[in-house]
Amino acid sequence: MSSVCVKICGLSTEETLDATLEAGADLVGFVHFPKSPRHLPLERGRELAERARGRAQRVVLLVDPKDALLSAAVEALDPDLIQLHGRETPQRVAAIRAETGRPVMKALGIASAGDLRALPAYAAVADRLLLDAKAPPGADLPGGNGLTFDWDLLKGAALPAGTMLSGGLDAGNVAMALARTGLTAVDVSSGVEIRPGEKDVAKIAEFVAAARRRA
Ligand SMILES: O=C(O)c1ccccc1N[C@@H]1O[C@H](COP(=O)(O)O)[C@@H](O)[C@H]1O
């Protein structure tokens, strides 16, 4: 069986980035969204993304970015993948992909079976999909809330290869999540933190090992 693909999101220090790379994560995520406790100014994102160059896929996470921000983020971080975690339409995803020339991963919030109806339209234009728990009404963040969704909703769904699972994952539940959904790619932020925005090197290593330990 091939190895599970792991992304650690919301990195903000050299120490935790290095620990993530040493643990063997495939993707490292840098959040540029001022409301997030993981928000990185673009110049700080530039430094960390440069440090990870050639060692993992560098992902910049943006929420409903305007064209000017997209250009600035691409110039600063030179990302291997753009994660769109807002309310971008399929048309907007396609436009962002075309304008930037970068692969795009579109995040979709899942709370009920009906939320899966949007999948085909996004699968047609995005390079990768990411399934996250839908944020509660009034939440400050559209993701990164440490909430799981009912993984059984995915039973029987036609999910494109490489679809990534996220939302409330941690070292204690990631193997179960992979087994229940049949997916082979995971993303985590809160579950490897001591407090919002503060990653923990031991939790990162435990998460990567746990994701790859499944039978
Ligand atoms: O991490 C954030 O602060 C964030 C902000 C805005 C949108 C998405 C964000 N994170 C993404 O949310 C999911 C789930 O995170 P968690 O593990 O439940 O905390 C993950 O894909 C992050 O990339």
The ligand as a Gaussian input file, in Angstrom:
#p B3LYP/6-31G(d) Opt

LIG

0 1
 O       -6.047000      27.049000       9.977000
 C       -6.668000      28.127000       9.850000
 O       -6.517000      29.053000      10.638000
 C       -7.628000      28.279000       8.724000
 C       -8.180000      29.520000       8.503000
 C       -9.081000      29.712000       7.483000
 C       -9.451000      28.661000       6.679000
 C       -8.925000      27.396000       6.888000
 C       -8.011000      27.173000       7.900000
 N       -7.440000      25.943000       8.128000
 C       -7.800000      24.739000       7.427000
 O       -8.928000      24.157000       8.041000
 C       -8.897000      22.756000       7.956000
 C       -9.234000      22.104000       9.263000
 O       -8.413000      22.514000      10.284000
 P       -8.437000      21.787000      11.736000
 O       -7.439000      20.665000      11.661000
 O       -9.814000      21.334000      12.010000
 O       -7.985000      22.858000      12.661000
 C       -7.521000      22.408000       7.416000
 O       -7.692000      22.025000       6.077000
 C       -6.729000      23.676000       7.469000
 O       -5.913000      23.771000       6.314000

